[in-house]
Amino acid sequence: MKKYGAEFIGTFWLVLGGCGSAVLAAAFPNVGIGLLGVSLAFGLTVLTMAFAIGHISGCHLNPAVSVGLWAGGRFPANQLLPYIMAQVFGAVAAGGVLFLIASGKADFNVAAGFASNGYGAHSPGGYSLFAALLTEVVMTMMFLLIILGATDQRAPQGFAPIAIGLGLTLIHLISIPVTNTSVNPARSTGVAVFVGDWALTQLWLFWVAPIIGALLGAMIYRFIGSSEK
């Protein structure tokens, strides 16, 4: 239960910190943090939680990461469902807190997006379904490669949180214009449930694509990371 609690808290922080920066601070008049700031915020949530709870739960904070670690032989199958449930509940709880905070502004309109992920008309840059699907698959694949490589026993010890946090920052710098960056089904669900409508209709992609990408990343690392020559 301590592991599941840690995953709940960690995913809560990821959504509140990452999506909160996008909703509350990205376009704040004159001193908005912009896409660079939002990208850094997501990376910092993972970096800080990796140091805070990594020794408790492994700090997955992401159903796709849990699936990828299972596929990579690093995580037991019997803990997958509880981990994913804890992550989704943590994300929705954070979405609720963010909604209450954002509602304190007179002109707040959740229909404007609320940091939800989308494609087509709901992509920040108007990118197609195919572009969004490919982006999410490839970005999550690379994220799993970074995670599996940085946490390998042969890698320099103690630096994994930094590599993983910066990796997530880079992923956001690349893909926010395409999908608003998911690579995390829990993150997508945590805000989509409050937007409803199109955000829930398009949510399927942000479960399917990251999980496919995670499985691909695990397969590739099991090949290239094998100690066999």
N, C-alpha and C positions, 0 to 999 in steps of 0.2 A: 504493500500500500504506500510505503514511503516513495518508491520509485514512481508510482502513478501520480502521487501528489506533486512530486518534483516536475514531472512532465506537464501537469496541469498548470503549475505556476510558471514554468519556463515558457510554455506556449502562450499563456496569458501575457507575459512580458513582451514576447515577440510581436504579437498583434497590437498590443497597446502602444508599444514603442514605435514599431514600423508604420502601421496604419495610422496611428495617432499623429505621427510627424506629417504624414501626407494630408490628413484631414484638417489638422489644426495649424500647422506651421509652414507647409510647402509654399503657399501663395500669400502668406501674411503680408499686408501692405508694407512695402519698402524694405522689409527685413526678412522676407520669405526665404526659406532654406533651399527651395527648388528641388530638382530631381537629384542633384548631387547630395544634398542634405538627406533626402528620403532614403537614398541608396545607402548612405553611411549609417543612418539610423537602424535599418534592418540588419546590417552587418554588426553593429554594436550590440544589438539585443542578443544575437547568438554568441558573440564574443564574451559578453558579461555573464550570460547564463552558463556557458561552457565551463567557466571558472567556478561559478557558484554551485551548479548542480551536476556537473559532468561526472563527478565521483559518486553521485547517488544513483542517477538513472541513465547516464551516458549522454544526456542532453540531446535527444533526437528532435523534439519540438515539431515534428513533421511526419505525417503518416508515410509519405514517400521515402523518407530517410529510414524509417523503421523497416519498411518493406525491403529497401535496398540493402540494409545491413543484414536482414534475414537471408536475402538471396546471396549475399557475399559471405555467408557462413559466420557472421559475427553476432547474431541475435537469435534467440530461440523462438520457434513458431508459436508456442503456447502463450507468449506474452504479447504477440502482435495486436490482437483485438483490444485488450485492456489499455495498451499504450495509445492506440489510435483513438479510443474513446476519451481518454484523459486529455489528449491533445485537442480534439474537437471541442470538448466541453470548456477547456481553458480558452480556446480561441473565441468561442461564442460569449463567454463571460467577459472577455476583454472588449469584444464588439459592443456588448451592452453598456459597459462603463464608458466607452468612447462615445456611444450614442447619447448617453445622458450628459456628458460634458459638452459635446458639440451642440446639443439642443439648447444650451444656455445662451447661444447667439441668436439674435432676433431673426436673421435672414437664413438660418440653417435650413437646408433642403436635402434630405437623405436621398431623394431621387436623382440628385446630381452625381451620384456614384458612390460616395462614402468609401473610397479607396478600393472598390470592388474590381475584380478582374473581368475582362471582357474581350470580345473580338468583333470585327465588322464595325457597326455603328458605335459600339461601346469600347472599342480599342482607342486608347489615347491618340494614336496616330492614324486610325482608320484602317488598320491591317486586317487582312482576310482571316477566315477560319483556318485555312491551311498554314498561313504564316504563323498564326498564334499556336497552333498545334506543334509545328516544327520547332518553334522557339522554346516552348515549355518542355518538350522532350529533350532537346539538346542541352538546354541550361540545367535541367535536373540531372541529366546524365553526367555532365561535367561536375556538378556539385557533389554527386556521390563519389566520383573519382577523387576529388579533393579530400572528402571526408575519409574514405577508405585508405588513401595514401598517407594522409597526415596522421592517422591514428594507428598505422601499421607499427608493429613493434620495432621494425628496422629503421623507422623514421626518427629524426631528432626528437627527443622527449621534451614535453612541456610546451611545445609551440603549436600544437594542433588547434587550439581555440583561435589563435591569431590567423592561421592559414584559412580556417573555415569561415571566420567572420569576414575577412577580406575577400574571400571567394564569393560569399553571398553579396557583398557590396558590389563587386565587379559584375555579377550576374544582373543585379538591378540596374547598374549603369547601362548595360547593353539592352535590356528588355523592357524597361518601364514603358517606352513609347509603343511597344507592340501589344502587350497584354496588361500593363500595370504591374507585371511580374508576380507570378504566383510561386511556382516550383514547390508549393506547399498546399495540399488540399485543405488542411485545417485553417490556415490563414485565409484562404478564399472563402470558406464556409462561414468563418467568424463574422465577416462583414456582410456577406451576401444575404444572410437570413434577415437582416434588418432593412436591406434595400428591397428584397422580394423581387417580383416582376422579372425583368430581363436578367438580373444577376443570378437568380435561381435557375432560370431557363438555361443559361450558359455555364452553370457551375459544373456540369458533367465533364467538360473539357479539362477543368482544373483539378479534377480527380484522375481522369484517365491518363492525360499526357504526363504529369509528374511521376505517376507510378510506372508507366512504360519507360520513361527516362531513367528512373532509379534502377529498374531491372537491367536495363542496358549497361548502365554504369557499373553495376555489380558484376555483370558478366565480363565486361572488358577488364576490370581490375583483377578478377580472379585469373584472367589469362596473363596480363602483363605483370601483375604483381606476384605471380607464383615464384617461389624460390627455386623451382626447377629450371634448368637452362634449356 
